Amino acid sequence: MANRLTDWSRRYRGRLEAEIVLALVVGGGAFVLAALVSAAARSHVPDVLLGAFFILVVVAVAHFAGILYALPVGSSASSAFATAT
């Protein structure tokens, strides 16, 4: 177990900060995109379906990009969904 942790820290040394900044930028972009989609689809699509769509998007981001990107995308998408009401 300890060997896997040291391998992980060596692999991301120097790049982890860049990934954190990129994840925050992706979260900001997700907020803007979710706010636009929520505002445009609010009168045409029920809230339950729109919320389910955002959950599926966050699960897809978690699966393909990892939890580092899914956390800011999920929190920003839920904030944008709540503010667009």
Secondary structure, DSSP 8 states (H G I E B T S, - for coil): -HHHHHHHHHHTTTTHHHHHHHHHHHHHHHHHHHHHHHHHHTTTS-HHHHHHHHHHHHHHHHHHT-HHHHHHHHHHHHHHHHHT-
